[in-house]
């Protein structure tokens, strides 16, 4: 290896060492089942699982990638920068049904963002036993938060030291969880520094190795010389591997020179790494009664084998070896999915996940594929029982007494040996470069992972929450591309026998422009897949170019899938998936992708109908809102309305300015709920309030009259409202409130305050309700702000905090406007709603009405 390669390996190993330490510490702090860290990647808005402890990596392949916009706890913790605690399965299902559908087991989980300053690097997650009380915090909660904070600071230190950006683009590094209990038998300890070659050992270590006096003297070679000649080279190899950051997953059995059995374990001490190498610590132990236990299990009539929490077989008795069809030397020390490939099946994987994450045992049946020389028919169907402990899974296997279908009945024709790209995880022989994008692509492309069974469930759940064509397209990008390792997506919709682009991601800028509005007579794959109803798969770009000569190609290498979007026999459009390297599409993948295309087509058809209805509803609402506000020479006004982004983006918020005698009436209101009915009720209330205002009725009469009208209409809704009658000549305003937020007032000297006005109950509840009138005074240059609660309310945050934030923003923006030449109230309104306007997820409508009393020639009020 060149020095450049060595430096690259050392650079990559440093964040891996920090992550491994963090998950190990978090797992111990929380008493958890598993822990992991997701890190940002070089792919925009995509997180990757970087380190996993306590669970076998191959079993959790569907969760190796996570788009930050998905409705998953990891994504929320990263995107929002908040901790997400899910104490049990009930709370998980309530808040994250997609996540719960994929892992429907009784466990709790905690997700803490890994941050430093303004940078968010990823998320530290811990899975722990379920808690009975939804309000109960998991053990070690505060310590896990501290670990995440310290990890963020350490990663920031790597970047600030001139290193590259901390990202992760490969497979997760699977590390062993900390040992929960001391080993049986006597244990000695040693430590080795590869930089100096020095080795230190305690007295018990020397005693167990049969060394007299102070030996071994103090080098790695001396440690190797202390065991039998046949085992010495294995000790040296284990030391070198651990120093390179790759400690063995299993204890190393060795014999002393006197022939006594000893077990040696080696750990990489990540805490203080030297450049490119790490200190090594280890133990030597006498297996003691454990060896007797293994010997006893060897005599059991049922097959018994044990897995560690990385999925490696650590023990198998002779009966298990016969039933699994592998000799013991080919079982022990290997990944279960490597040595028993017919267990590498999504249904079996789901049962093993249940055993790892559930408190009780799991029982299932597996039909073993026939093998040459097998004669006993009762061996064909095997019954498995899996019992999980803190460190090991004990599996009991025996022939089923009769071919009764259990929770799982996997037939041989459903299974096949896994291709090299879907090989075992890090514990069972990873690719040569497990951090390379190619290795990750190959892993995600394996046709027989649980991702392809799990993905339709998640996509179906996610599509139920998408109501617009844009939302459906976003869900497809977030769910479909990560599952199959794609990097490009385009969705075309059919309209008037032409295809129009609805969504695209990853294609070169402008590449898709020539295909916009293409007719159904064009000979291109996106059209052909729709007109024939057959999906088209191209393993390479050369194959695509040969099939369609002259077609513009967006890349020299890669592969493409063209899927027809057909709902109930009706053509909807076509979907294009792009991959940045050649790849094959297995029969199972083609089937799953075709089924997913059907789900997408139905969702898109529903979304198109919804978009049409929503456009009509928005037109209704725009017609109900004022096109222009009544003007007065002494008063400047500005209003803003932002619909909520959930549902039809139509609601019941409104504002208005009405001439009332020689003054102005300022009105703002909020009808409960969303949709066309809320908008219709809003229009009726606005008309009523405007009629009262034009008659210059006192504020208390306006509120009382509007309240009785809403009760008579009986729409099943209530509304809040604030009505303020302003006299521009004096600046005096008289106001009545019906359950509406208090106005804000910015004085000319920059002070802001919440106006203390009395109020009554919301409209539409009590026909005898009274609405007291309060009074306030606007000085020339003062700004009055009326608003609805959508501007100040945030989930999980007290509304008073939102009001305080708005008051401070009004003070700041008002001051900037006052310093600017020719201050404009419209710019103030735009600034106050800027954050909400750029927020993709607005659960409520927002209305804002501002009024500025202009100074007169003498510095007083402008009226008179």
N, C-alpha and C positions, 0 to 999 in steps of 0.2 A: 504494500500500500504506500502511495506517495505521501510526502509530508502534507500536501494540500488536502488529500483525503483524510488524513489523520486529524488535521485541524477542523475539517468539516464535521467529522464524527464527534469531536470534542464539543464543538459548538452546539450540535444537535442534542448531545447527551446532557448538557447542563440544564435546560428547561425540563427534560425528562426526569432528571434527578430531583429537581424541586417538586415536580408534580407527584412523583412516587412518594416522597416524604410526606407531602400534604395529605394524600388520600389515606396513607397508612395511619397518620396521626388522627385524621378525622374519623376513621373507622373505629379506632380505639376510644376516642372521646365520646362518640355517640352510642357505643355498643351496637353498631350497625351490622346489617347483613352484607352490605356492599357500599363502596364509595367510588366516585369517579370525578374527573374534571373534563368539562367541555371547553375547548379553546376556539377562538375565531380562526378562520382559515383564509387562504388567499382568494377563495371564491367569495364574492360579495354576499353578505348576509347569510352565510352558511357557517354553522358551528360543527366541529367534529369532536367526537369523544377521543381524548388524548390518552388518558390513563384510566384503567378500571381495576379495582381490587375487590376480591370476594366473589366474583362471578366469572364463569368462562366467557371469554370474548365471543367465540362463534355463536353462542346461544343468543346473544343480544345484538347481532348484526343489524337488524332493522332500525336500531336506535343509535347507530354509529354517526349518523349525520342528522343535523337538525337545522331547519331554516328558522331564522329569528322571528319570522312573522307567523309561525304556526301557533295554534292554540294549545301549546304544551307548557308545562311548568318551567322547563329549562329555558325555553325561548322567552317567556314572560320575565323571568329573573334577569336574563341578559338585557332584553330590550328596555325594560322599565327600571332596571337597577334596584330592584326590591327583593327581599327574601320571600320565598314561597314555601310555606309549611303545609303539608298534607298529612294529618295525623293518622288517617286510616283510609280504607278503600271507599267507604261511603262518601267522605269529603272529596276524595279524588274523582269519583264518578260525578259528583255534583258540579265540580268546578272544571274538570278536564275530561270529558267523556271519551275523547279520542284516545288519550293516553290510557285511561282505564280499560278501554276495549281491547287494547293490545296486551296489557298485563293485568288481567282480572284476578289478582291474588290479594290476600289480606296483609298488606304491608303499608307502612307509612313512609314518607320521604320529606327531605328538606333540601332546598336549593338556595344557594347563597352566591351572589355575583362576586367575581374576583376582580377587584378594582384597585386603582392607584391614581389619585387625583381625578382627572376627567376621563381617564382611559379605563375601558372595561375590556379585560382580556378573556373572560370566559365565566364559567359557573362551576362551583364546587357542589356536588350533590351527594347525599347520603341516603341510602335505603335502610330503614330500621323496622323492627317489629311494630305492628299496628298498636295504636293507643286507643283506649276505649272512649276517652273524652276528647271531643273535637277541639276544645280550647286548651288542651294540655300540650305543653312544649316538649319535644323529644329530649332525652338525656343529652347533656353536653351541648345544648343549642348555642349558648354563648361562646363556648370554646370553638365550635365549628366556625362561627362567624369570625372569631379572631384568627383562626387558621387561614380562612379565605383572604382576610385583610393582609396577613403577613405574606401569603403567597403572591398577592398582587404587588406588594412592595418589592418582593424579590424579583419578579418578572420585569417590573419597571427598571430595577437596577441593572438587569441584563441588557436592556435596550439603551439605557443612559450611558452604559460603559462602552458604547460604540458598536455593540453587537447588532445583528439583524433584528427586524421586527419579530416579536414572539407570535408565531402562528403554528398551526398544526394541519398537515395535509395527508397524513398517512393513517394506517390502522392504529387502533388503540394499543398502548403498551399495557399488558396484563401483568400485575404484580401480585405476589402472595400476600394475603392478609396477615396481620400480626398474630402470633400464637396466643390463644386464649388461656392456655394452662401450661404449666411446666411439664416437660417430658418426664415420663417414668424412667427410673434408673438413674445412675449417676451421670452428671453432666460436667464437662470441663470446657473452658473457653480459651480462644486464641485470637490474635489480631495480627495482620500482616500489612506492611506499608510497601507497595511495589516500587515507590520512588527510591527508597533506601535499601529495600530487600530485607529489612529487619522484621523479625517475627517474635512476638511475646506470647507466653502461654502461662496459665495458672497451674498451681500444683496438681489440681484434679486432672487437668488435661494431660500432664506428664505421667500421672499415675495410670490413667486409662490406656495410654499408649505404651506403657511398660518401660518408660524411660527412667533411668536412675539419676539421682542427684538433681542438677539444675537443667538437664537436657529436656527437650531438644535445644541446642545452643542458641538458635535465633535467626534462622533463615527459612525460606520456603523449601529449599532443598532438604534441610534437616527434618522438616515436617514430613516430607515424602519418604525420607530414609527411615522414619520411625515406624512405618507400616511395612507390610510384606512387599517383596520385590515385584510381585505381580500387580500391586495396587499403587505403587509409588507414582508412576506416570499419570494415573488418573487423578491423584491429589494435585499434582502440578498443573494439569489441564484445568481442573476446577478452580484453582487459585487465579489462573490467567483469565478465565471467562468471567469470574466475579469482578476482577479488577477492571475489566472492560465494560462493566455495567450489565452483564448477562449472567447472573447467578443461576445455578441449576434449580429447577422447581422441586426436585426430590432429594432426600438424603442420599449420600453416597455410601454404600456399604463397603467397608474395607476390613482386612484382617491384620491384627498386629503380628509381629514376628513370632509370637508364641501361638498364633492361630486363633486368637479370640476375636469374635465379631464386634465391630464398632460401627457406628453410623456417624458420618461427618456431614455437617451442613455449612454452607458458605453464604454470607450476605454481603451485598455491596453497601458500604457506608457512604451514602450520598451526601451526608451533611457537610463534609469538608473535602470536596473533590480536588485532586490535582489536575493539571491540564491533560486531558485525554485518558486518565486512569483514576481509579478510586481506591481508597483503603478497603481492606477486606476484613470482616470479622466472622467468626465461626464457632461452632461447638463440636465437641466429640462426646458421644454418649454411649453408654452401655444400654442396649435395647431392653435388657431386663426381662420382666414377665411378658412384654409385648411379643417377643419371639415365640413364647409358648402359646399365646393367644392365636397367632397366625397358624401355628402348627395344628391347634385344635380346629380352627376354621377349615383347614385343608381336608378334614375328615367328614365335614358336613355333607348330607345327601343333596342339599340344594346348592345351586351356584351362588357364590358370594363374591362380589368385587367392590372395591372402594375407589371413589374419585375424590381428589382434592378440589378446592373451589376454583381451580383453573381448568377443570375438566380432564385432568391427567389421572390415569389409572395407577394407583399406588399399591394395590393388592388385588389378587385374583386367586381363588382356590382352583384346584384342578377341574371340579365340576363346572365352574363358570367358564373356564377355558374351553371345555368341550362344547357347552351349549352355545357359546359365542363363536365357535369355529376358529379360534386362534390359540396357538400355544402360548403358555404364560410368558415366555421371554419376549413375545411380540405384543403383549398386552401391557405389562408393567412398565411404567416410565413413558408411555405414549398417550397422546390425546385419544379419548374414546372415539372421536369421529374419524380419526386416522386409522385406528386398528380395527374398528367395527363399522365400516362405511354404511351398512344398511340401517344403522341407527341414526344416520345423518339425514333425518326426514323432518319436515316442519311439525308433523303431529307429535313425534317423539320429543322434539325440542320443546314443544309447549308443555309436555308433562314434566320434563326436567326443570324447566323454569318454575313450574308450580312447586316442585319439591324444594327448590332453592329459596323461594320467596314465601312459602306457606309454612305454618307451624306443624302440620300433621304430615303423615306419610302419603305417598301417591302410588296408586296401583293402576297398571294398564297392561294391555296385550300388544305384542308385536309379532307379525307373521314373518318369520325368517325366510329369506330366499333359498331355494333348493341349492344344494351343493353336491358335487360328485362324491359318491361313496356313502351318502347318508341314507340309512334304511329305515330308521324308526319314524313312523308317521306322527307320533305324538310330539316329536321335536319341532314340527313345523310352526306351531303356534306357541309362543313363549309368554309366560306371565311374569311381569316385573313388579317389584315393590321397592320403592326408593324412600329411605329414611335419611333426613338431613340432620347433621350435627353442626356444631360451631365451626369445625374445620374440615370435616369429611362428609361425603354422601355414601351411605352404605346401600348397595343395591343387591337384592335377592332375586334370582332368576330361576325359573323351573319350567318344565313343559306344562302347558295347560292340560288339565284333565279332559276337557272337551272343547271343541272349537266354538266357545261362546264369545261373542264380541264384547270386548270391554270398552272403556272410554276411548281407546285407540285400537284400530285394527288395520295395520299397515301391510299392504300386500306387496309381494316382490315386484309385480309389474309396475308398481308406483315408484319404485326406487331404482337407483343405478349408482354405480361408483361415481363419486364426485370428481369433476374435472380438476386439473391442477389449480385453476384459478379460484376454486371454492374449497381449497384445502384447509387443513387445520389452522387454528389460531396460534398465537405466540407460544402457548405452552406445548404444542405438539409439532413444532417444526415450521416456523414462519418463512415467508419468502426471503430471498437473500437481502433485500432492502425493504423492510416492513414499513418504512416511512415514505416510500416513493409513491407518487400519484398513481403509477401503473399498478402497484400492488393493491392500492385501495380500490382502483377501478375494477381490477380482476376480482377482488373479494366481493364487491357489490354486484358484479355481473354474474356470479354463480347462480345457475338456474334453480338450485335446490335449497335455497335458504328460506327461512321463515318469512323473510321480507315480502315474498311474492304471494304468500297466503294472507299475511297480515295487512298488506297494503290496500286491497279492495275494501276491507272493513273500515280502515281509517279514512280512505278517500270518500266512502259513502257517508260516513258521519260528518266529515268536513263539508261535503257538498250540501248537506241539509241546512247548514248555517249560511250558505252563500245564496244571495237573492238576486244579485245583478250579474250581468255577463262578465263584467270586470272582476267581480269577486270570485265567480266560478273559475275564471282564467287564473287568478292568483292562487287559488287552492290547487289547481292542477300543477302549477309551477312548483309550489311548496311541497306537494305530496308525491307527484309522479317522478320528477327529475331526480330527487335524492334516492328514491327507491331503486332506480335502474342505472344510476351513475351518469345521467345525461347532463349536458351543459347548454342545450339550446331547445327552445320551444316556440312554436308558432301555432296559433289557433285562427282558422278562417271560418267565417259564418256565411251561409248562403242567403242571398237576397236578390230577387228578380233574376234568377239563373246566372248570377255572378257571385264570385267569392271575394269577400272583403276581410281584411286583416282586423281581428278583434284584440289580439294580444301577441306580443313577441318578446323574447328575452334571449340574449346571447349571440344573435346573428350580427354580422358586420353592419355598421351603420349604412343605411340606404340599400342594402342588398335585396330586401323584400319589396322595395318600391315598385319595380316593374311587374310584380305579380298582383298588385292591388287591382281589384275589380275584374280579374280574369274570368272569361266566360267558360261555361261547361263544355265547350267544344275544344278547348285547348288540350294539347297532348303533353301534360305535365303530371308528375305523380300525385300532387295534391288534389288535382281534379279527378284523375283516374281512380284513386282510392274511393272517392265519394260516388262517382257514377257507377262503378262496378260493385261497390259495397264490400270490397276485399281489402284487407290491410296489406301494405307493401313493406317488405323488410329488405334492406340492403346492407350486407356485412361490411362493405367498403365503398369508398367514393368511386373507385374504378368501376365497380359493378353498377352503381347508379348512372355513371356517365355512359357506360356501354348500353344500358337499357334506354336511355334518353339522350342520344347524341345531339349536341348543340345546346343542351340545357345549361344555364349558368350554374356553376358550382361555387359554394361559399368557402370551401376548404379543400386542401389537397388530400388530407387523410381524415379518416373518421368513418362513421356509419350513420344510417338514417332509418327511421321508422315512420311510415305515413299511415295514419289511422282514420277510417271513416267515422264521422259522427252521425249516427242514424238513430232516431228515437221512434220506436213503434212503427218502423217502416218508412218514416218520413226523413228525408235528408236534411241535416242541420248544418253541416260544415265538415271540415277536416282538421286533423291535428298532426303536427310534425314534431317529432322528437329527434334531436341531434346529439351525437356522441363524438368526442374529439379524437377517438382512435378506433381502428377497425375492431369489430367484435361480432360474434355470432349470436343469434337469437334462438334459444332452445324452443322446443315445442311448448313447454310449460309457460315460458315467457310470452310467446306469441298468443297463447290462450288468455293469459292474464291481461295483457295489454289490450287485446280485443274486447274483453269484458269491461275493462276500465273505460274504454272508448264509449261503450254503451251507456255507462253511468254518466260520463261527461256530457254526452249528447242529450240525455233526458234533463240533466241539470241546466244545460245551456238553453234548451227549448223553453223550460219553465222561466229562466231568467229573461229571455227575450219577451215573453208575455208580460212579465213583471215590469221590465223597462218601459214597455209601451204604456201600461197602466200608470206607472210612476210619472211618466212625462205628462200625461193628462192631469194627474193630481198636482204636479208642480205648476202646471199652467193655471189650474184653479186657484192655487195659493197665491201666485203672483198677481192674479187678477184681484184678489181680495186685499192684498197689501197696498198701501198708498203709493201711487206713481210719483207724486211730489207732495211736499209738506207745505202747509200754509205758512206764508211768510209775514214778517213784521220788520219794519226798518230798524228797530232797536234790538232785535233778537236774531241770532244765528242758530240754526238747528242742523243736526245731522243724525241720520239713523242707519243702522246696519242690521241685517237679518241673515243668520246662517242656519240652514236646516241641519238636523241630525243626520248622521251617516248610516244609521241603522234603520232598516225598514225602507219605506218609500221616500225617505228624506223629506217628508211633509209633516208639519206639526201645527200647533195652535198658538205659537208666540206671535204677537203683533205689537206695533207701535203706531202712533199717529200724532199729528199736530193740527189743531183745529182752531180757527178764529172764533173767539168767544167774547162778544161785546167789543170793548176796546183793548182786549188782551188776547192771550193765547192759552189754549188748553193743551197740556202735554199728557199723553196717555201711553201706558205700556201695560201689556197683559199676557197671561200664559194660561191657555186651556190645557187641562190634564190630558195626557196621552198623545198619540201620534196618529198619522194617517188622515184619510179623507174626512172622516167624521170630525176629528179635532179641528181640521182646517175649516170645515163648514160651520161649526159652532163658533169658531173665531170670527168668521165673517159676519155672523149675526150679531155677536157682541160688539164688534167694531162699529157696525152700522148704528146700533142702539146708543153707544157712548157718543158717537159723533152727532147724532140727533139731539141728545141732551145738551151737548156742548154748544152746538149752534144756537140753542135757546138760552145760552148763558145761565144754565141752572147752577145752583151752588154745588160744590163737590159732594156733600153728603147726600143730596138728592140724586146726583148722577149715579153714585154707588148703589143706593137703595133701589132706584128704578131698574138698574141693570141686573141687580140680584134677583128681583122679582121676575123679570123677563126670563132669565135663565131657568128659574124654577118652573115657570109656566111652559117653557119649551120642553123641559124634561128630557134632555139628551142623554141622561145618565152620566154626565160629566160635571166637574166643577172647574172654576177658574180663579186665578189670582189677578189683581189689577191694582194699579196706582194711577190716580187721576190728580193732576196738579194744574191749578188755574193761576197763571202768572200775569201780574200787572207790570208791563215794561216801564211805565213811568216811575214807579216807586221801587221796583225790584222785589215787591212783596209777593209771595206765592202761598196759596192756601191749598192744602192737599188732603186727600182721603185715601186710605189704603185698605185693600181687602186681601189679607194674607200674603202680600207681596214683599219682596226684599226692600229694605230701606234705601232711599237714594243716597248718592254720594255728592259732596259739594267741595269743589276746589276754589279757595278764596284767591283773590288777586295776588296776595303776598306769598302764595305757595302752600299755605296750610290746607290740608284736606281733612274732612270729617264725614262720619256717617250721620246723616240727618235723623234726629230723634223725633219721629212722627208717630202719633198714635195710630192704631189700626183695628180693623174688625176681622171677622172670619172670612174665609174665601167665599166667592160668589157661588150660588147654587145649592147651598146647604140649609140655610135658615131664612125663611121669608120674613121673620121679624128682626133680623140682624140690624144693628145700628153701626154707623161708620163715622166715628168722631173725626173732626177736622183739626189738623195741625197747621202751623204757620212757620215759614222760614223766609229769610231775606237774601236776595242775590245782590251783591255789590257789582258795579261795573267791572267787567273783565272776569267775573266769576264763571265757572263751568259747572253745570248741574248734570249729573249722570244718572239716568234711569236704566235698569237692566233686568233681565230675567235670570233665573237661577242657573240656567245652563252655562252662563259665563263664569260662575264662581264655584259650582259644585264639581267635585272630583271623587271618584269611587275611593272609599276608605279614608277620606280627608274631611275634617270638620268644615262646614260651610263658612264658619267665621274666619278660618285661615284663607279661604278663597276671597272673601270680602276684603280682608286686610291686604292681600296681594293686589287686588284691583285698585284699592285706594292708593297704594304706593305707586302703582303704574300710572294712575291718573295724575299724581303729583309730579312724577318724573316727565311724562309725556307733555303735560301741560306747561311745565317749565321750559322744555325744549321748544314748544310751539311759541311761547311768549318771547323767547330770544330770537326766533327766526323772523326774517323779514316777511311781513304779510302773513301772519299765522292763520291757518285754515283749520276749522273745526272738523272738516272731513278727514284731514290727515290724522288728527287725534283719534277719531273713531276707527280709522284703519289700523293705527298702531295698537289700540286697546284690544282689537279682535284678531291681530296678526297670528298669535300663537294658536288660537282656536281654529282659524281659517286653514292653517297648515297641519292640523291634527287629523290623521286619517280616520280615527275612531272617535266620533262625537256621539255619545249616547243620547243627548238632548239637544233641542233647538236652542238658539241663542238670539236674543234681540237686545239692541242697545240704542238708546236715544240720548243725545247730548244737546244741551242748550247753553248758549253763551250770551250774556247780557253785554251789549256793546256800550262802551263809554260814549257819552255825549260830548259836544264841543267844549263844555265847561268841566269835563272830567266826571260829571255825574251820569245818571242813567240816560240812555239815548232817547227815551220817550218824552212826552210832555207837550 
